[in-house]
Amino acid sequence: MAGNLITSLISLATNLLPSITSSARAPSSSSNSNNSEKEHARAVEEDLERLMRTLKWIKVTLYDAEEREIIDHSVKFWLKELKKVAYDAEDVLSEYQYEVTRVQVEARMASEASGPNKREQMEYIEYNVQIPDGMVDRLNKIRSQFDEIAKDREALQLRESDGDRRPNNKLLRPLTGHMVDEEGIFGRAAEITEVINFILSKKNKSFSVISIVGKGGLGKTTLAQLVYKDLKKSQCFDLFGWVCVSEEFDVRRLIKATIESFPKTNSDFSDLSPIESFSKTNCGFSELSPIESFFKTNCGFSELSPLQAELAERVKGKTMLLVLDDVWNENKSLWELFRVPFKEAKMVRILMTTRNEKVADIMQTTTYFSPTYLPEDSSWQLFQHYAVSGTSDTMPIHLVDMGREITRKCGGLPLAVKSIASFLRHETDEELWIAHGYVESRSKRNIIEIGVEYYNELKERSFLDDTTTRFKGESCKLHDIIHDLARLNSENEHYSVDINHPLDIQQRTIPREAYHLYVRGSMGYVNKIPQQTMKGLRTIFMDIQECNRDFEYGYRTNCTKAIDQNLELTEDCQDSLGDVTLCDLTQLEVLRVLILKWDSLAKIPHSISKLKHLTYLSISSKRLKMLPLSISLLFNLLALEVECESLEYLPENISDLANLQFLRIDSCNNIKKLPKSLGSLTNLLELAIDGRFLDYVPHGVVNFPSIATVRALWNVRTIGWLKDMKSLKGMIHIGKLKNINNLEDAKRANLRNKCKLEILELFWDDCIYFFDYVDSQLELDLVPEACEGGIVGADDVHLSLLECLQPHPNLKKLRVEGYPSAIVPGWMRDPLLLKSIQVLRLESCGYIESLPFGNLNTLKYLYIDECSSIRTMQLELLPSQLEILEITGCECLELITGLEHLDMLKALIIYSCKTLKSLTMDGLQLVESSELFGDFSHERPQTNRQSISSLTMLKIEYCRSVHFLPDGLIPSGPCYVRVWCCGCPNIEIGDPQ
């Protein structure tokens, strides 16, 4: 915590220093006040530079300090004092940053004003960033305090280091081996048997992957070790191997490690002396690492090809079990390189452990297994084993109840139980257990990428539990034991209070050292909280619920008697049941985060503009109709979230929030249009406006230049303003393209420069909108507008329009609907311009007569719907790796050829193609004709073509003219294929060859 705060301070000071330097060295003026300001700026510049040097010296010792604070109270106190002064320094720098942003906003407003002296006025404003009153003295005092803290650092003998705990931004993961101590394992017998049965099942193919998938600390590796030990003991395979993979899937290293696990037999060294043979088989590990030594004496290979050949030779004709522990690889090509040599084996079983189901899918898992949480009795046995090396009989009686409570808080996570029990092994005193915080006393990268990285790492380390994907993102909670540890570490810095009765207020005192306050309670009493202890608060979260009827009656009749002696409300802040307003905010001088989850909140006072340091504001209310105009003065605001169903509009001056990076508007269904200046938020990274379509009219030269994530439904008249959104990711959906009559506007949108865009949907008419569950989804409907350039009507104009909308080659999904032309642009036929495409949807394109796509090597899913001019569909033009083909509503389609070309096809769906008569494989055509129809003397033609072995689903519905399907379409052999035939009264399926 302290390390992050110091790093943030250094970064903030570094960013502000150029502005202070500019003020100090601005052109001279005859004004005495101006010269005084310059002197102040020079003093601040000097103090700031000295402060940064001190902070950098403190930072290099923080790693050692934070490691020692757990056991060294003097170090803990030193960190507490450091944090307090750091917060003071942050307040001073944040106040100056506020002034810098204010000046930038004024300069922008000056640039928009007309007049001959506009440029001179802008330059004057930019040079006049005023130093806040008292900043010189405050900064000097803070620097002196940091100097004292730096001296104490030497007295505490804190070691210097670079403070980097995560080299190369990767987790340092522990190595694992196959050996296991069974004495410390409880409650896994049934799961061991189940996994062994999976491995030995005769239903498995010759090459099978069994994946143990689950969160960190759940016991995946332990389960794999026990299974490995039992199978090796029974000698069920010729070869047994264990490889710890970890994060980097280095194919050469893994093949080397696998070869080491599969040593040659004694016969391979029969021509050597006993000593030489021992050296060869045991690798001479005394000087080199096992892998280096083995390959120095045996292989000497550094290239991949000879390593693969050596491994193939080792496993040739043999049965093998290989455990790959802790796999993180999501690159399928690396997995294919690794598995190639195993094709020489007679039978391969790979047991893999991973936290990520996507990894298991990439490794072509045949069987998934997820370990369960330990039951409470097994968790208690595990705790006893590591805490006191025995049973409850050997544990002091006064610790048994506490031990069981700790076990329950671990939630059945074996690693948590084991780690905490081991830590408490020698602590047999009750107060020490309480002091560690596990039980209460019986007496009472851009900022988005960096945030995502932190969040994912917390999940990987099992700090976060019960992660659930929802429509608006993920929700999760802290694991119970981590929550308790966090409370212990923060002491009184984080404080929560429940206010459900007037007496609650009398009995609660907010600690003066509290920085973060969470208030939960019934509406009516919260405004009575004493505020004299709130001046140091940096976070306030108000979670206020509606009252029940009994409370409502009591409040209405006795509200004048409510306890309010500790708080004087301003005139515009009257508190009543049906119309609640927020109390005066001017006392919250250093507040950074304000969250108001308050259904009855009807008004926010203009005093909110006094919260100069506020960076995060979230408002949720059913009665709030407007935001105060003064909200635009929160120049340090980074995030604004509003969920107010009665809100009628957003302030037009919202663009003054120059530092705003996140804007989320939810459930505000009364808003009809968006501010024109919205696109002027040049630092905005994420914009989410959920609900119905809103009118948006872009204003200004530049719109959303930094935006990465957008989730919104907008009615627009042009799309050219999309040109600046180069970092936009996710999906863009453009509907009613028939209303565009200016090709230059479409060209200005410049979709081909959006390299992070994954999905593009283009509709010429109205459509049914649906969210694709991607983080970023911008849906635009074009409304008619009289523009230059004539009305779109001719085929070549539609072709030119689609040509202008060419996406970046990184696009993964493309959907085109209602395209009114028979010709498609070249980029749709060029594999290089669609080199990443995986999904193609062509719908209601009634003029297209044949498949318009080239051999797109990455295509996995193709959907053709209501393309009524297509009569023959030549599948041989499609990539052979296509996995899903869906053809629906093509009323004139008569012939489908080239099925045999799709040798990786998993699903074939043909629906409502009423005139379809024939499907062919290998050029052999099976047709419906008068000769065959009803004449059973004719035998159906046969083919010796091998079947499409990958097919798992065949669905043909309402294709009345089809009588036969090709022999070979259904895979032969012991495989399972789901077949649906509905509304096809004459169809027969050929016998597999």
N, C-alpha and C positions, 0 to 999 in steps of 0.2 A: 504493500500500500504506500509506504513512505517513498519507496523507490520510484513508483509511478508518478507520485506527486512531484518529486524533485525533477524527474525527467520532463514532466509537463511544464514546470516552472522555467526550466532552462530553454525549452522550445518557445514558450510564450515570450520570454525576455529577448530571445534571439530575433523573433519576428517583429517585436516592437522597437528594437534598437535603431533600425534604419529611419523610422519615422521621427524618433527623438533626435537623431543626428541631423536630419533635414531641418527640423525646427531650430536647432541650435546654430546651424550654419546658414540660415536663410539670409537673403540680402538685407543689408543694414537699413535702418529707418531712423528718421529723426525723432520718432516718438519715444519718450522715456518708458512708457508702459511696454512698448514692443521690445526695447532693449532689456527690460527687466525679465520679460518672458524668455528671451534668449539665454539670459544668465541662468534662469531656473532650468531650462532645457539642458544646458551644459552640465549643471550640477547633477541632474537626474541621469544623464548619459554616463558620467563618471561613476556614480554610485551603482548604476545598473551593471556596468562592466566589471566592477569589483565584486558585486554580488554574484554574477555568473561564475567568476573564477572560484569563489568560495563554495558555491553549490556543486561545481564539478569535483572539487576535492572531497566534499561530503559524500557525493554519489558513489565514488569508488569504494567506500567502506560499507555501504548499505547492505550489500549481500551478506557480509559477515555479521552485521548487526541484526538483521532479520532472522538469521539462523540461530543467533544466541539469545534472542529476546524471550524464548520459551522458558529458559532456565535461569537467565540472569536478569534480576529485577532492575538493576541499575541501567542496563542496556535498554530494557523496556521503557523505563522512564525517559531515557535520552531520546528514544524514537518518538515518544509522546510529545515531548517538548519540541522536537524537530518538526513534527507534523503541525503543531499549533502555530509556530512561526511561519511555516511554509504556507499555511492557509492565509495568514495576514499578508504575506508577500503576494500571494495570488490575488487577493482583493485589490491591492494597490495597482498591480499590473492590469487587472481586468478593468479597473476604472479608467485607466489611460486608454486601453483598447476601445472602450466605449466611446471616448472622445474622438479617436481616430476614425471609427466607423461613422460617427455623426458628421464629421467633416467630409468624409467621402460621399455621404448621402447629399449633403448640401452642395458639393461640387457637381454631382450628377444633375441635381435640380437646376443649377446654374447653367450647365451645358444644354439643357432643354429649353432654357429661356432665350428669347431673341434679344438682339441688341448688338451694337458695334463693339462693345467692350467685354464681350462674353469670355474670351480667352484670358484676358487680364484678370477678370473676376475669378475664374477658376483657379488660376495660379496663386492668387492672393489667398484664397480659401485653403488650398492644399498646404500652404506654408504656415497657416495659422492654427495648428493643433495646440490648444491651450493645455498647459500643465495643470491638472486638478489641484485645488487648494490643499496645501499641506503635504503634497506628494513628496517634496524634497525631504522634509523632516521625517515623515513616516518611513520613507525608503532608507534614509540614513540610520534610523533606529533599528529597522529590520536587519540591515546589513551588519550592524554591531551585534545584534542577537545571534545571527548566524556565525559570526566570528567566534563568539563565546562557545557556541555548540561545536564548532570545528576544533576548538582547543580541548573540549571534553572528549572528543573522538580519540585524541592521543592518550588521554588518561585512561580510557577504557581499552586501549591497546587493540583497536579494531583493525583487522588486516585489510590491505588494499587489494582490490581486484577490479576487473573490467565490468563487473556487475551483470554480465551476460549469462543468464541461466539457461538459455535455449540456443545452443550453437546451431547455426544454419537453420534456425526456425524449426527444428525437428525434435520430437520427443526422444529422450534417451531411454530406450526400452530394454528391459532385462533379458538376458539370454536364458534359454530353457534347454533342458535335456530330457531323456526318456526315463531317468531314474527318479523314483518317488518313494517317500516315506509314508507307508500306509497307516502308521499309528495315529497320524493327525488328520485322518479323513473320515468323515461321518456322513451317512445318509445318501450315498451315491450307488449302492449296490444294484438297485433296479435299473438305473440309467446305464450302468456299465453293461449289464446283460442286454439291454435294448440296442445299444450301439454295436456290440459284438454281433448280435443277430442281423443287423443291417449289413455289416461287413461280410458275413459268411452266407448271406442269402443267395440261393441259386437263381433267383429272379434277376440278379444284377447282370449287366453286360460284362464282357471281358475287361473293359476299362470303366471303372466306377469311382466317383468322387463322393465321399460322405462328409458333409460339412457340419461342424458343431458351431452354431451361430449364437452369439449372446453378448451382453454388455460386459465391460471390463470388471474383473473381480468376481465373476459369477462361478468360476471354477472350470472353464473350458479346457485349459491346459492340464489341470489335474485329472479331469475325466479322460482326456486323450492318453495321459501317462498310464493310467490304470488299465485302459483297454489294451494299450500296447504291451504292457507287462503280461497280461493274461494270455494274449494271443501268441506272444513269443514263447511263453512257457509251454504252451500246447503245440508249438511248432506247426502252425496251420499254413505257413508260407515258407518258400525257399529263402527269401530275402526279407530282412527287416531293416528299416531305416528311419531316422528321426532328424529333421532339419528345422532349425529355428530361422524363420524367414525375416520377421520384423518388417519395418516400413519399406525399405528399398528392395525391390524385386530384381536383384542383380542376377541375371540368368547364368552367367559364367560361375559366379560364386556358388550358386545353388546347385548347379550340376556337379561342381567339384565336391561340395559337401555331401551330395547324394552318393557319388562314387565312393567317398570315404566311408559312408554308412554301409555300402555293399562291397566288402573286401573280397578279393579273389580267394578261391579255395586253395587248399594246400597243394593240389595237383598242378596249379598254375606255376608253382615255384619248385617243382620236383627236380629240376636240374641244378638247383642251388644248394650250397652247403647249409646246414642248420642255422649258422649265424647269419648268413646272407638272407636266408628265407625269413628269419625273424626280423631282420632289418627292413626287408621289403614289406612285410605284412604289418609291422608295427610302426613303420614310418620314421623312426629316429626322432621322436618328439622332444628329446632333451634340449635341443638348441633352437629348433624352428617350431612355429605353430603347427598344429596337427595337419591342417590343409596344405600349408606351404611345404612341409616336410614330405607329405605323401606325394605331392606332385613333383617335387624335386627328385625323388627317388624312383617314382613309378611312371608318371606321365610326361612331365615337363611341358604340358600344353598351356598355352595362353590364349589361343584362338578358340572360338566357339565350336567350329566344325569338328576338330579332333576330339574335343571334350564330349560332344554329342555322340560321336562314334564309339568312344570308350564306354560311355554309359550304356549305349545300345548293346554293346558286346557283353557287358556285365549282366544285363537282365534278359538276354536272349533265351527264349524257351523256358523261362522260370516264372514262378508265381511270386508276387512281392506285395508287401505292405509298406507304404511310406507315409509318415506323419509330417505334414507341413504346419508348423505351429505359428500362430500370430501373423496371419497373412493380411496385407493391406492393398495388394495390387488391384488396380482397376483397368489395367491395360491388357486387353485380350491378346494382342500380338506377342507380348512377353510370355504369357502363359502358353501359347501355342509353341513357341521356341523351346520352352522347358519340357513340354510333354511329348514332343516328337520321338525321342529315343525309346519311350516306353511301348511303342507299337511293336517292338521286337519281343516283348514279354508275352508269356502264355496267359497270365492273368494279373491285372493291376488293381489294387485297392489303395486309394489315397484318402487318408483321414486328415481333414483340414480344420483348423480353428480360426475364426475371424469374428470381428465385432460387426461387420458390415455385410448385409445380405446381398448387396450388389456385387461384392467380391465373390461370393459363393456362386452367383449366377454366371459371372464371367468365366469361372472355372468349370462350368458345365456340370454343376452338382446334380447327382442323381437322387440323393437322399439328404434331407435337412433334419437336423436335430438341435433343439434348443433346450439347454439345461434349465431346470427350474430353480427358484430360490429355495434355500434350505428351509425345511420345516423348523418350527421353534425348538423342538426337542433336540434336533441335530445341531442347531446353532448353539444351544446351551452346552452340549457335549464338546463342541469345538472350542467354545470360550473357556471352559474349565481346563481343557487340555493345555491351552497356551497360557492361561492366567496363573494356574496353580499346579500344573502337571498332574492332574488327577480328576477326581469326581467332586461332587458337592460335599462329600464326607470329609475331604481334606481341605476344603475352603472354609475360612473363618465364618461363623454363622452370621455375623453382622454384615458380611459382604454378599451373601447369597442373593438377597432381594435386589440389591443394587446391580449385581452381575446380570441378573435376569432382565432388569430394566435396560441395561446397556445392550444386551443381546436383542431385545425387541426393537430398539432404535436402529440397529444395523439392518433391519428389514430383510434378513435372510441372505445377505451378501457375504459369502465366505471370506473374501479378502478383508472386508471391514472388520468382521469378527476377529479374525486372526491377528490383524495389525494392532487393534486396540487392546486385545487381551495380552499380546506380547508386550506392549508398552506398559501395561499395568502389572506385569508379572511380579515385580518386587514391591509393588505398592499395596500394602495390606492395611493401611490406615484409612478410615472412612473419610476424614477431612481431605486427604490428598486426592482421593477419587472425586470428591465434590469439586475441589480446586481445579482439576483438569477440565471441568465443565461437562462431563458426560451425564451427570444426574444433578438435579437440584437438591439443595439441602432439605432434610426432613423438617427443619425448623421454619421454612418459608418457599491496414494497407490503404488506400484512401480509408477514411474512417469506417466505411461500410465493410470493406474487405478485412480490415483489422478486427472489427467487431465480430464478424463471422468466424474468423480464425480463433479468436478467444472463446467464442461460444462453442465451436466444434471441439476445441481442446478440453473444455470443461466437461462436455459430454463423453469424450473418449476416456477421460480420467474418472468417470462415474461420479463427478460432483453434482451433475444434474440428473434427475430421475423422472420417470413417467413422461418422457417426451412424446407429444402428440401433435401430428400434423393437422392443421385446421385451414379453413378457407383463407384466413388472413395471415397465416404463418404458423410458427410452432409455439406450443405452450409447454412449459415444464416446471419443475419445482426442484429445490435443493434436496438432496438426500438428507434424511433426518439427522444423521450423525454429523454431516458437513454443516448443516444449519446450526447445530449446537456449538460446533467448533468456531463458526463465524461469530456467533454471539459472544463466545468467550473472548475471542481476539479483539472484538470491537468494544467490549465493556459497555460503558454508558454512551458511547458515540452514536449508537443507533438505539432509539427509544420508541416504544409503541405504547399507546394508551387507548383503552376502551371507555367511551363516555355514553352511558345509557341511563344515567340518573344524575340529578344534581349533586348527590353525595359523592359521586365519582370524582367530581372536580375538587372537592375539599380534601379528598384522600390522596390525590395525585400531585406530585411535584416533579416537574420536568428538570432533570439534572442540567446544571449550567454548562457542563462539558458536552452536552448532546449536540451533535451536528445534523442528525437525520431523525425526523419525527414522523411517525405513522399514527394517525388518529382515526379510530373507527368508532362509530356510534350512531345514535338516533338524532335526527334533525331537531334542533331546538336548543340543545345544550352545548354544542361545540363552540359557539361564539363566546362562551363564558370561560374559556381556558385562559388563565393568566398569561400575559404576553411579556412580562418583564424578563422572563428567562429565555425569550425566543430570539434575541438579537444575534446570537451566534449561529442560528440554524442555517444550514445550507440546503436541506431538503425538507419539504412538507408534503405529506400524502394524506389528503382528507378523503376518507371513504365513509360517506354519510348516507344512511338508509332512511327510507320513509318510515314513519312511526305507525304502530298499530292503533286501533280505534281507542283503546283505553288510554294510551299515551296521548293521542290527539285531544281527547276530551280534557284530560288533566292539564295538558299544555295550554289549551285555549282558555281555560278558566283560571289558571295560575301563572301564566307566563310573566305577568308583572312582578310576581314574587320570586322568579328564578334568580339564582345567584349570579349577580353581574357586578359586584363591587370591584372586581379586579380588572374590569375592562370598560372603557368608555367608547361607545360606538359613534362614528361620525354621523352627520345628519342624513346622508344618503345611504346609510347602512342599517336601516331598521330591520329587525328580525321578526318575522311572523311565519306562521305555519305554511301559508300558501305562497309567500313571496319572500324568499330568502336572498339576502345580498351578503357579499363577503365583507368581513371586517377590514378596517384600515390596515393597509399593507406597508406603510412607511417605516414601521419599526423593524421590518425584516430586511435589514440593511445589506446582508451578504448572501441572500437566498439565491441558490443556483437552480433548484428543481422545485416546481410547484405542480402538484397533481391534485385536481379537484374532481372527485367522483361524487357528484352531489346532485341528485335528481331535482331538488327544489330550488336550486340556485337560479335566481332570476336576473341578477345584475352583478357585473364586476366593476368595482370602483375605478375611476380614472387614476387613482394613486398607484395602480399597477405599473405605471410608467416609471415609478421611482425605483423599481427593482432593476437597477443598472446591470447587475451581475447575472441576471436570470438567463439560463441557457436552454432550459427545457420547460415547456408549459403544456399541460394536458388538461382539457376541460371536458367533462361529461355531465350533461344536464338535460332535463326534459322541458325546462321552462325558459332557458336563456334564449332571447330573440336576437341579440346583437352583441358584438364585441366592441369595446370602447375604441375610439379612434386613437387613443393614446397608446394602444398596444404596438403601434408602429414605431414607438420610441424605444422599444426593447432591442437595441442595436446589437447586443451580444447573444440574442436568441439563436440557437442552433436548430431546435426542434419545436414544432407546434402541432399539437393533436387536438382536434375538436370533434366531439360526438354529441351534437345537440339537435334534437329532432325539430325544435321550434326556431332554430336559427334561420334568418331570412336572407342574409347576404354576408359576404366577406368585405372588410374595409378595402376601398380602392387603393389606399396608400400602403397596402401590405408589402408592396415592392420596396419600401424603406427598410425592411428587415434584411439588410444587405448580407448578413452572415448566415441566414437561414439555410439549412441543409436538408431538413426533413419537414414535409408538410403533409399531414394526413387529415382528411375531412371525411367523417363517417356518419351515416344516418341523418344527414342534414337535408331532408327531402323537400324543404321549403325554399331552398336556394334555386333560383331559376338560371342564373348566369354567373360566370366567373369574372373577376376583375380583369380588365384589359392589361393591366400592368403585371399580371402574374408571371408572364414569361421573362420579365426583367429581373427575376431572382437569379442572378448569375451564378450563385454558389449552391443552388438547389441540386441535391443529389437524388432525392427520393420524393415522389409526389403520389399520393394515393387519395382518390376521391371516389368512394364507393356510392352506389345508388343508381339513379336513372341518368339519362343523357342530359348534359348541361351545355348551354351555348358558350362557346369560347371564340373571341375575336382577338387574334394576336395583335400586339401593339409594340412598336419599336423595331429597330433594325435586327436585334439579336433576341432569340427566344430560347431559354433553357439550355445554355451552352454546356453546363456541367452535368445535366441530368443523366442518371443511369437507370433508374427504376421509376416507371409510371404505371399506375393502375387507375384507369379512368375511362368514362364514356362521354364523348364530346360531340356536339354538333358544330361543324366548322364549314367555312365557305372556301377555304384554300388549304393546301397541304405544303406549300413551299416553305413555310416556317419550320418544317421538320429538319431543314438543312443543317442547323447548328447542333442538333442533338447527336453528335458523333459517338457518344459513349452509351447510347440507349441499348439496353439488352432486353431479352425476353421476346415479346410478341408485339407486332403492329397489325391491326385489323383496319382496313379502309373499306367502308361500305358506300353504296350508291355512287360508284365511280361514273355512272352515266351522267351525273350532274357536273362533271368537270368539262369545261369547254375552253380550257387554256392549257395547252401542252407545256408551255414554259413553266407554269406553276408546278406541274408534275415533275418536270426535270429538276427544278430547284429543290424539291424534297430530297434529292440525292440519297436514295436508299442504299446505293451501292457503297457508300462510305461508312455504313453502320456495321462494323465487323463483329460486334457482340450480339447482334440481332439473331435470334434462333428461329422464329416463326413469323411468316408473312402470309396474311390472308387478304385477298383482293376480291371484292364483290361488286358487280356492276348494278345489282338491284338490291332490294331489301333482303334481309336475312334474319334468321333466328340467331341471337347472340348467346354464346355460352363461354364461360371462363375455362381456360385450359389448365388451370391450377399451376400457373407459372408466376414467379414473383413479380414480373413486370408485364403488364398487358394494357396497351393503349388501343382503344377502339374508337374510331372516328367515323362519323356519318357526314357525308358531304351534302349540304343543302344548296339548292340552285341560287346562282347569282349571275347577274349580267356582267360578263367579262369581255375583254378584247379577244378576238380570234373567232370565229363562227361557231355554230352549234355542232357538236360531235354527232356524226351519223354514218359516215362511210367506213367501210372495212379498214381502209388504210389508216384512218384516224385512230380507230381502236387499236390497231397494231402498233402505231406510234406511241399511243398512251401506255400500252403494256411494255413497250421497249423502254420508255422513260422510267418505269418502275422496277427496273432490274435490281435485285438485291446483291448483297456482298456474297462472295463464294462460300463464306462460312455458314450460310443459312442451312438449317436442318429440316425444316418443315415448310412446305409451300402449299397453299390452297387457293385455287382460282375457281370462281363461280360466276356463271352468267356471262362469260366472255362472248360477245356477239360477232365473232369473226372466224373464218375458216383457217386463217394463217396465224401462226404464233411466232414471236420474235426469236432471233437466233440464240439468245442466252438460255432459252428453255430447252434447246437441243444440244447445248455444248457441255460435255462432261466437266470441262475445266471451270466453267462459270457456275456450275452447281456441284462442285467437287465434294461437298460435305452433306448433300441432301440425303435424308433418310426416309421422309414421308412426303408423298405427293397425293394431293386430292384435286381431281378435275371434276367439277360438278355443273350440271345445267349449261354446258357449253355446246349448244345444239348445232353449231355450224362446223365443228371440227369433225373430219371424216376418218382420221386414223390417229393412232397414238403419236403425240407430237414430241415424245421424249427420246433422247439418244440413250446410249448405253451408260447409264449413270451408275458407276461402280459401287456407290455407297447406299443405294436405294434398298430399303427393307420392306416398305409398305406402300402399296399403290391402290388408290380408291378411285374408280371411275363410276360416275352416277349421272344418269339422264343425259347422256351424250347421244342424242337421237340420230345423228348422221353417220355414226360408225357402223359399218356393215361387217367388216372383217377386222379382227383384233389379232395382230401378229406378235405373239409373246416372245418369239425368238429375238425381237429387237430390245427386249428388256434385259437387265443384268441377271445373271444366273443365280446370284445370291439373294434374290428377292424372297422374302419369308411369308408375306401376307399379300394376297391378291383378292380384291373385292370388286365385283362388277355388278351394278344394280341399275335397273330402270332404263337400260339401253334398248329401246323398243325395236330398232331396226337391225340389231346385231344378229347375224346369221351364222358366223363361223369364228371359232377360236382356234388358232394354230400355235404350235410350238410349245406345248405343255412340257414336253420332255426336256426342254432347255432349262427349266426352273428346278434344278436338282437340289435346292435347299428350301423349297417351298414347304411351309408348315401348315398354312391354312388357305383353302380355296373356297371363296364364297361367290355364288352367282345367284342373283335374286331378280325376279320379275323381268327377265329378258324373253319376251313372249315369242319372238320369231327365231330364237336360237335353235339351230338344227344340228350343229356338229361341233364336236371337240376333237382335236387330233393330237396324236403323239407319233413321232417318227415318220411323219408324212402320211400315215395311214388314216383315212378319213372314215368316220362312222357317221352315217347320215340317216335321217328319217326320209323314207320315200314310199311311194305307193306299192313298190315291190316288196318292201320289207314289212310295211305296216299290215298286221293281221295275217301274214303268210309265214307260218312257223316252219315251213320246209326249208327256208333259207337259214343257213347257219350264220351266226355273227362272225365277222372277220376277226382274226386273232393276230396278236403281235408277240414277238419274242423280246420286245423292249423291256429292260429292267424297270421296275417300279420306281416311283418317286419315294425313296425310303424315308425322307424327312417328314412326309405329310402326316399330320395328326388330326386335322379337321377338314371335312368336306361337307359343304352345305350348298345344296341346290334347291331353290324354291320357286314355284310358279314359272317354270320354263316348260310349257306344255308341249313344245315341238321336239324336245329331246327324248329319244328312245333308248339310246345306249350311251354308256360312258366307256372310254378306252380301257381295255385290259392293260394293267400296269399302272393305272392312275392310283389305285389303292396299293400300298406297300405289301409285299409278300413277307412271309415269315411271322414269327411270334411278336407282333406289334399291336398297338391299340390305336385305332382310328375312330374318331367320332364322326358319324355320317348322318346328315339330315336330308331327307328328300320329302318335300311338302309341296302339294299342288303340281306334281309332275306325274300324272296318272299312268303314263306309258313307259316310264324309265326302267331300265334294267342295268344292273352293275355287273361288269364282266368279272369272271373268276381271276384271282391273282395268278400270275404265271410263276 
